[in-house]
Amino acid sequence: MAKDGFKALAAELRDTPPPSLAALDDDQLKDLLGAVRDARHRQAAELRAAGEKALSHIPRLLRGPVRKMVG
């Protein structure tokens, strides 16, 4: 089962985890996987907030077109 946790961690990281993490048991891998997911969600929220803050310096009428150009 620990192999499944290691594979799930690799999928979340989008890379091969360090081999030393294979020594972790399933519960530890689940905890680590949860921490990585939480960190990714927090990072995405911070990036969205930073983008909105950056757009606040642009006049309101131009914000929509600028969002479309920036993506």
C-alpha positions in Angstrom: 0.0 0.0 0.0 2.9 2.3 0.7 3.7 2.1 -3.1 0.2 3.6 -3.8 1.0 6.5 -1.4 4.4 7.0 -3.0 2.7 7.1 -6.5 0.1 9.5 -5.3 2.8 11.8 -3.9 4.7 11.6 -7.2 1.5 12.6 -9.0 0.9 15.5 -6.7 4.5 16.7 -7.0 4.5 16.1 -10.8 8.0 14.6 -10.3 9.7 11.7 -8.7 9.9 12.2 -4.9 13.3 11.7 -3.3 13.9 7.9 -2.8 14.3 8.4 0.9 10.5 9.1 1.1 9.9 5.5 0.1 10.9 4.6 3.7 7.8 6.3 5.1 4.8 4.2 6.0 1.4 4.8 4.5 0.0 7.1 7.2 3.1 9.3 6.9 2.8 9.4 3.1 -0.8 10.4 3.4 0.1 13.2 5.9 2.8 14.4 3.5 0.5 14.3 0.5 -2.1 16.3 2.4 0.5 18.9 3.4 1.6 19.2 -0.2 -2.0 19.6 -1.5 -2.7 22.2 1.2 0.4 24.1 0.3 -0.5 24.1 -3.4 -4.0 25.4 -2.6 -2.6 28.2 -0.4 -0.1 29.1 -3.1 -2.8 29.2 -5.8 -4.9 31.4 -3.6 -2.0 33.8 -2.9 -1.2 34.0 -6.6 -4.8 34.9 -7.4 -4.9 37.5 -4.6 -1.6 39.0 -5.9 -3.0 39.1 -9.4 -6.1 40.9 -8.3 -4.0 43.3 -6.3 -1.9 44.1 -9.3 -5.0 44.7 -11.4 -6.3 47.1 -8.8 -3.8 49.6 -10.2 -5.4 49.5 -13.6 -8.5 51.6 -14.4 -11.7 49.6 -14.0 -12.7 49.8 -17.7 -9.4 48.2 -18.7 -9.3 45.4 -16.1 -11.5 42.9 -18.2 -9.4 43.2 -21.4 -6.2 43.1 -19.4 -7.3 39.9 -17.6 -8.1 38.3 -21.0 -4.6 39.3 -22.3 -2.8 38.1 -19.2 -4.7 34.9 -19.0 
